[in-house]
Amino acid sequence: MSLSTGKAQLLKIYLGESDHYQGKPLYEVLVLEARSAGMAGATATKGVMSFGASHSIHTMKIFALSSDMPVVVEIVDEEEKIQNFSLRVQEILEKTGKGVLMTVQNLDVIQYQQGKKYREVK
């Protein structure tokens, strides 16, 4: 996909590592959905500690209340594509019944280009 330099948006979805959708990890479903939708890029990152609306602490420490590690899925693209894709994400998230936080940030893209490896595969 192409993304021009200049104005874009970053969609962030905060969820738990143990969250699933149709038997698959939710973070994986969201990244693959973003790819299928032709989004410019998506990354799922595992956190080391978090809390959210329930105020339950999520960490790997031995005496923690939960070991469900936080995951943040970040998706970058043009504003219109982010807005449209966020509707699809909301549909999926509503079906999971899990707690989630979704945010959008405006950003400036400085550079976006395919690497040599990608160009050789095509």
Order of alpha helices (4+ residues) and beta strands (2+ residues): beta-beta-beta-alpha-beta-beta-beta-beta-alpha-beta-alpha
